[in-house]
Amino acid sequence: MAEELEQVSEDLVEQAKADKASKRNIIGRTSLFFKQVVGELNKVTKPTWAELRNYTGVVLAFVTVVMIIISALDWLFYQGVVFAFTPTA
């Protein structure tokens, strides 16, 4: 499988070089760009449903922890400002 991907990658590179040499105008370059984008997207592996659930849970947990930390720091800074600027009688 790795050899197959390597061969496809080499073919894309050779094709890109040939296309670049033959097409120098803006339309040719744009067409080459989109061909290369599609070629790269074909290499992407999609996660399974279980992986997607796990990754989503990890991201949500991380965001929750960061929100708690930032909220605690915000409250501490607020208390410090109130302490520093509250006049005492």
C-alpha positions as a LaTeX table, in Angstrom:
\begin{tabular}{lrrr}
\hline
Residue & $x$ (\AA) & $y$ (\AA) & $z$ (\AA) \\
\hline
Met1 & 0.00 & 0.00 & 0.00 \\
Ala2 & 2.86 & 2.38 & 0.81 \\
Glu3 & 4.41 & 1.67 & $-2.59$ \\
Glu4 & 1.08 & 2.42 & $-4.24$ \\
Leu5 & 0.79 & 5.78 & $-2.45$ \\
Glu6 & 4.40 & 6.55 & $-3.27$ \\
Gln7 & 3.77 & 5.79 & $-6.94$ \\
Val8 & 0.64 & 7.96 & $-6.96$ \\
Ser9 & 2.56 & 10.76 & $-5.25$ \\
Glu10 & 5.40 & 10.54 & $-7.77$ \\
Asp11 & 2.91 & 10.52 & $-10.64$ \\
Leu12 & 1.25 & 13.64 & $-9.25$ \\
Val13 & 4.59 & 15.39 & $-8.94$ \\
Glu14 & 5.59 & 14.51 & $-12.50$ \\
Gln15 & 2.18 & 15.54 & $-13.79$ \\
Ala16 & 2.38 & 18.80 & $-11.87$ \\
Lys17 & 5.78 & 19.58 & $-13.36$ \\
Ala18 & 4.54 & 18.82 & $-16.87$ \\
Asp19 & 1.40 & 20.89 & $-16.36$ \\
Lys20 & 3.39 & 23.78 & $-14.93$ \\
Ala21 & 5.76 & 23.79 & $-17.86$ \\
Ser22 & 2.96 & 23.78 & $-20.40$ \\
Lys23 & 0.53 & 26.18 & $-18.66$ \\
Arg24 & 1.90 & 29.48 & $-17.42$ \\
Asn25 & $-1.21$ & 31.69 & $-17.49$ \\
Ile26 & $-3.50$ & 32.32 & $-14.53$ \\
Ile27 & $-6.17$ & 29.85 & $-15.64$ \\
Gly28 & $-3.61$ & 27.08 & $-16.07$ \\
Arg29 & $-2.09$ & 27.72 & $-12.66$ \\
Thr30 & $-5.53$ & 27.77 & $-11.03$ \\
Ser31 & $-6.47$ & 24.52 & $-12.73$ \\
Leu32 & $-3.19$ & 22.93 & $-11.60$ \\
Phe33 & $-3.81$ & 24.09 & $-8.03$ \\
Phe34 & $-7.27$ & 22.50 & $-7.89$ \\
Lys35 & $-5.99$ & 19.25 & $-9.44$ \\
Gln36 & $-3.32$ & 19.07 & $-6.77$ \\
Val37 & $-5.82$ & 19.86 & $-4.00$ \\
Val38 & $-8.10$ & 17.03 & $-5.15$ \\
Gly39 & $-5.10$ & 14.70 & $-5.35$ \\
Glu40 & $-4.12$ & 15.53 & $-1.77$ \\
Leu41 & $-7.69$ & 15.20 & $-0.49$ \\
Asn42 & $-7.84$ & 11.69 & $-1.93$ \\
Lys43 & $-5.02$ & 10.75 & 0.46 \\
Val44 & $-6.93$ & 11.87 & 3.58 \\
Thr45 & $-8.25$ & 9.14 & 5.86 \\
Lys46 & $-11.57$ & 9.78 & 7.54 \\
Pro47 & $-12.05$ & 8.85 & 11.22 \\
Thr48 & $-14.46$ & 6.14 & 12.22 \\
Trp49 & $-17.57$ & 7.04 & 14.19 \\
Ala50 & $-15.98$ & 5.83 & 17.44 \\
Glu51 & $-12.83$ & 7.88 & 16.83 \\
Leu52 & $-14.93$ & 10.93 & 16.02 \\
Arg53 & $-16.88$ & 10.57 & 19.27 \\
Asn54 & $-13.67$ & 10.14 & 21.28 \\
Tyr55 & $-11.97$ & 13.14 & 19.67 \\
Thr56 & $-15.06$ & 15.28 & 20.21 \\
Gly57 & $-15.17$ & 14.29 & 23.88 \\
Val58 & $-11.49$ & 15.10 & 24.34 \\
Val59 & $-11.91$ & 18.53 & 22.73 \\
Leu60 & $-14.99$ & 19.37 & 24.81 \\
Ala61 & $-13.27$ & 18.26 & 28.02 \\
Phe62 & $-10.19$ & 20.34 & 27.20 \\
Val63 & $-12.29$ & 23.42 & 26.42 \\
Thr64 & $-14.21$ & 22.98 & 29.69 \\
Val65 & $-11.00$ & 22.74 & 31.71 \\
Val66 & $-9.55$ & 25.84 & 30.03 \\
Met67 & $-12.82$ & 27.73 & 30.66 \\
Ile68 & $-12.67$ & 26.83 & 34.35 \\
Ile69 & $-9.04$ & 27.95 & 34.63 \\
Ile70 & $-9.69$ & 31.25 & 32.85 \\
Ser71 & $-12.82$ & 31.90 & 34.93 \\
Ala72 & $-10.90$ & 31.27 & 38.15 \\
Leu73 & $-8.10$ & 33.62 & 37.07 \\
Asp74 & $-10.64$ & 36.26 & 36.04 \\
Trp75 & $-12.32$ & 36.04 & 39.46 \\
Leu76 & $-8.93$ & 36.26 & 41.24 \\
Phe77 & $-7.92$ & 39.35 & 39.25 \\
Tyr78 & $-11.32$ & 40.91 & 39.94 \\
Gln79 & $-10.89$ & 40.33 & 43.66 \\
Gly80 & $-7.40$ & 41.84 & 43.49 \\
Val81 & $-8.69$ & 44.96 & 41.70 \\
Val82 & $-11.58$ & 45.34 & 44.15 \\
Phe83 & $-9.18$ & 44.95 & 47.09 \\
Ala84 & $-6.69$ & 47.45 & 45.64 \\
Phe85 & $-9.18$ & 50.16 & 44.68 \\
Thr86 & $-11.82$ & 49.96 & 47.39 \\
Pro87 & $-11.42$ & 52.91 & 49.77 \\
Thr88 & $-11.26$ & 52.06 & 53.43 \\
Ala89 & $-12.95$ & 54.35 & 55.90 \\
\hline
\end{tabular}
